[in-house]
Structure formats: C-alpha cells, structure tokens
C-alpha cells in the first residue's frame, strides 16, 4: 500500500480518558483521507501505524488504524 503525504501536513494525536483527538491542518486531513481510502482496498488485518517518529507531531500518542 502506498502511503502518500500532502506537502506541509501537520497531524497530532492525543488521548485522554479513552478519547482520541486527531488534530490536523488541511494538508494533514487530505493525507489521512487518501490513506484511509487506500486502506479500504486492502485485505482485512492490514493497518497503518502513525507515531511521532514517522508522521505525527512531537509528543503525539501513537495511532493504529486497522481494516477488519
């Protein structure tokens, strides 16, 4: 699966009391939308792993989105 990013994207994930908050600029939202669309075409069990080391802003919590 190709993971593409729109130039200038910013995404941060935070969690508090079992609530996840995804904060993103326009480019970040477009990137996530494209990646979720690509994931929808993959086999069950495929996933995308986001963290501060590969795509999220510093101090973000990890986020894994999996197709079931």
N, C-alpha and C positions, 0 to 999 in steps of 0.2 A: 504494500500500500504506500503510495506516495504521500508524504506529509509536506504540504506547501504552506508557506507563510507569506502574508502580505507585508511588504516593506513598512517598517515603522510600527509594527504591532506591539502592544503592551497588554499583558494579562497578569492578573494577580488572583490567587485563590486563598481564601481564609475560611476557617471553620470555627464555630462557637456553639456549644450546646447542641450538637448534632445537626447544625445548619451550615451548609456550604454556601459561600458567596463567591461568585465569579465576577470580577470587575475587569472590564476591558474597554479599550478605545475602539473606534470604528474598525481599524485595521485588525485588531485582535478578534473582534466579533466576526469579521469576514473570514479570517483564518480558521476560527473554530467551526463556523458553518460549513466551510469547504471540507474540513477534516471529518466532521460528523457525517456529511454526505458520502464521503469515501468509505468511512467505516460501515455505513449501512449496506454497502455492497459486498462486504467481506463475510467470511464464514463465522458462525457462532464461536465464541471464545476469543476472537480477535479483539485487541484492545489498543488504546493509545494511552501512554503514560506521560504525564506532564509533571515537571518539577522545576525548581529554581535553577538547576544545572543545565537544562536543555531548552527551556522555553518560557518559564514563568519568571516574574519579577522576584528579586531577592526577598527572602523571608516568607515566600508563599508556601502554603501547605501543598502536599502532593495531591494530584488528581489522576485517577484512572477511570477511563470510560471504556466499558466492555460491551460488545454486542452479545446478546443472548439468543 
